[in-house]
Amino acid sequence: MPHITFPLDDYVLPVAICHLPQAKNISIRIAVTRDRITLTLPKRASVTSGLAFLESKKAWLLQHITPYTAFDFRDGAVISLWGEEYRILNKAGRGENSLENGVITIYGDASFLKRRLLAYLEKHFLAEAIKRSHFYAQQILKPIKAVRLKQAKSRWGSCSNQGILTYNPLLIFAPYPVFDYVIAHEVAHLQHMNHSPTFWKLVETLCPDMLLHRQWLKHNGHTLHCY
């Protein structure tokens, strides 16, 4: 899929171009990260016509696109984990990384701070995801084969027919109740491998505030894709 860029005021918008023979009109699809788009063109439409279409939609794009802003993972920076703020403290040498009293302490060379920090956060996330998954699974008397992590652009979680639950570790940057809703959602799939009214009723039983958390992800989920 070819890529171009489109100037959007002070921001350069990445655009992926997709020609589809079955497409009747030029269309725009905003990525879940909200910092890039896919421009779909009918078979015989030119890139020039696509750019003209983007120009005509510039005001709309400015309202819906969020320029990419990376998280700050430097020593002394403050990040939000499950709704709580933590200051990053990088210590030289060897030691046991920790997350307590508003401080996340990461040992090692400063040049590897981001990598070590994210690895530690994924380990912390996985432990909590396993605990909460089994908590909800016990409520519906369903077994779990495994819990895994996978960072994805468009999915917060998944459940396989074999009982394998997969979660997006970016959810550690969301409020804890939102993370917990995703856990309940995927565990509910152990009983209903669909999105039927019966499935949603089960999710609501497990997580009474599910609508609130679904709305949070819909409107704020893109902010988690920032590194």
C-alpha atoms as one frame of an Amber mdcrd trajectory, in Angstrom:
protein
   0.000   0.000   0.000   1.736   3.258  -1.108   2.039   6.156   1.328   2.107
   9.917   0.888   1.918  12.902   3.229  -0.643  15.675   3.308  -0.030  19.072
   5.007  -2.639  19.773   7.673  -1.834  23.227   9.045   1.395  22.727  11.075
   1.035  18.954  10.992   2.082  16.576   8.203  -0.572  13.869   7.955   0.587
  10.362   6.884  -1.776   8.955   4.250  -1.931   5.351   3.035  -3.460   5.014
  -0.451  -5.629   2.027  -1.277  -7.118   1.391  -4.740 -10.199  -0.832  -4.563
 -11.890  -1.987  -7.787 -15.247  -2.271  -6.020 -15.102   1.242  -4.535 -17.541
   3.682  -6.116 -16.369   6.845  -4.361 -13.262   8.289  -2.745 -13.367   7.769
   1.010 -11.296   8.414   4.136 -10.791   6.055   7.084  -9.130   7.388  10.227
  -6.808   4.979  12.032  -7.568   4.118  15.633  -4.509   6.152  16.616  -6.143
   9.198  14.952  -2.794  10.418  13.664  -3.008   8.914  10.152  -5.610   7.948
   7.563  -6.266   5.572   4.690  -7.443   7.149   1.463  -9.490   4.691  -0.603
  -9.772   5.353  -4.342 -11.887   3.684  -7.026  -9.888   1.719  -9.598  -9.567
   4.539 -12.161  -9.284   7.463  -9.728  -5.944   9.271  -9.659  -3.913  10.220
  -6.607  -4.346  13.839  -7.698  -8.115  13.511  -7.397  -7.610  11.927  -3.998
  -5.519  14.854  -2.821  -8.171  17.239  -4.057 -10.707  15.303  -2.007  -8.488
  15.604   1.066  -8.208  19.351   0.484 -11.999  19.631   0.389 -12.201  17.752
   3.713  -9.459  19.730   5.442 -11.744  21.350   8.019 -13.253  17.978   8.891
  -9.814  16.385   9.204  -8.639  19.114  11.567 -11.569  18.289  13.860 -10.975
  14.529  13.890  -7.213  14.030  13.582  -5.006  14.066  16.674  -1.339  14.722
  15.853   0.986  12.078  17.233   2.406  13.011  20.617   4.842  10.545  22.127
   4.802   9.664  25.810   7.751  10.969  27.770   9.697   8.049  29.222  12.728
   9.978  30.440  14.097  10.000  33.964  11.998  12.354  36.079   9.005  12.342
  33.705   5.523  11.619  35.059   3.286   9.029  33.392  -0.214   7.820  34.191
  -0.652   4.099  34.813  -4.206   2.858  35.329  -5.243   6.356  36.335  -2.465
   6.913  38.881   0.507   9.204  38.270   4.039   7.856  38.684   7.373   9.612
  38.404  10.050   7.698  36.517  13.249   7.193  38.511  16.209   5.700  36.661
  18.970   4.272  38.876  22.352   3.152  37.587  23.572  -0.355  38.237  21.566
  -3.428  39.117  18.521  -3.645  41.309  14.910  -4.780  41.505  12.553  -2.585
  39.478   9.524  -1.431  41.424   6.249   0.421  41.166   5.215   1.961  44.476
   4.497   5.186  46.347   4.033   7.172  43.150   7.450   6.200  41.785   8.401
   3.669  39.138  12.033   2.759  39.664  13.976   1.263  36.765  17.596   0.151
  37.095  20.209   0.138  34.354  21.882   2.380  31.825  19.867   5.497  30.905
  20.200   4.739  27.187  18.040   1.629  27.707  15.529   3.250  30.067  12.552
   3.239  27.707  13.051  -0.393  26.677  13.513  -1.573  30.263  10.570   0.497
  31.474   8.159  -0.853  28.851   9.321  -4.421  29.471   8.695  -3.983  33.183
   5.266  -2.447  32.591   4.267  -5.352  30.325   5.301  -7.807  33.035   3.260
  -5.860  35.597   0.314  -5.653  33.182   0.374  -9.382  32.416   0.301 -10.340
  36.081  -2.760  -8.177  36.701  -4.455  -9.328  33.485  -4.022 -12.972  34.516
  -5.433 -12.288  37.973  -8.487 -10.395  36.718  -9.133 -12.854  33.886  -9.305
 -15.766  36.307 -11.471 -13.717  38.655 -14.119 -13.223  35.964 -13.708 -16.721
  34.510 -14.495 -18.221  37.909 -17.742 -16.266  37.966 -18.945 -17.904  34.744
 -17.266 -21.273  35.447 -15.164 -21.239  32.281 -11.525 -22.372  31.990  -8.723
 -20.245  30.552  -5.990 -21.927  28.554  -3.575 -18.972  28.476  -3.308 -15.197
  28.800  -1.082 -13.376  26.341  -0.141  -9.842  25.338  -0.101  -8.323  21.875
   0.107  -4.653  21.009  -2.287  -3.906  18.143  -3.544  -0.821  16.319  -7.228
  -1.711  16.298  -7.946  -4.301  19.023  -7.864  -4.067  22.792  -8.325  -7.770
  23.312  -9.386 -11.079  21.817 -10.528 -14.547  22.817  -9.812 -17.665  20.764
 -11.914 -20.805  20.475  -9.207 -22.580  22.461  -9.692 -20.285  25.460  -6.634
 -18.121  24.866  -7.148 -14.527  25.984  -4.996 -11.809  24.419  -4.798  -8.234
  25.676  -3.233  -5.036  24.404  -0.652  -3.908  27.000  -1.320  -0.275  26.076
  -4.331  -0.588  28.378  -1.962   0.018  31.298  -2.115   3.697  30.292  -5.939
   3.706  30.527  -7.941   4.155  33.733  -8.060   0.877  35.665 -11.859   0.404
  35.303 -11.462   0.643  31.506  -8.744  -2.025  31.564 -10.960  -4.181  33.775
 -13.903  -3.785  31.394 -11.801  -5.171  28.533 -10.908  -8.145  30.740 -14.580
  -8.804  31.471 -15.436  -8.394  27.785 -12.928 -10.992  26.606 -13.734 -13.433
  29.399 -17.407 -13.218  28.417 -16.368 -14.522  25.000 -15.387 -17.778  26.687
 -19.125 -18.368  26.963 -20.410 -16.494  23.904 -18.122 -16.272  20.849 -20.194
 -13.465  19.336 -21.566 -10.010  20.106 -25.176 -11.048  20.546 -27.533  -9.382
  23.047 -26.913 -12.373  25.335 -23.182 -11.692  25.210 -23.587  -8.020  26.063
 -25.938  -8.910  28.910 -23.232 -11.143  30.365 -20.610  -8.403  30.020 -22.924
  -5.992  31.805 -23.433  -8.534  34.585 -19.672  -8.796  35.025 -19.065  -5.061
  34.533 -22.169  -2.944  35.292 -20.522   0.287  34.024 -19.468  -1.233  30.680
 -21.180   1.463  28.584 -19.189   4.180  30.332 -15.916   2.356  29.733 -16.756
   1.561  26.100 -17.358   5.265  25.520 -14.035   6.123  27.123 -12.206   3.804
  24.735 -14.139   5.144  21.765 -13.219   8.754  22.511  -9.826   8.368  24.194
  -8.383   5.065  23.040  -6.256   6.763  20.390  -4.305   8.587  23.111  -2.867
   5.274  24.302  -1.059   4.653  20.976   1.697   7.153  21.658   5.081   5.444
  21.612
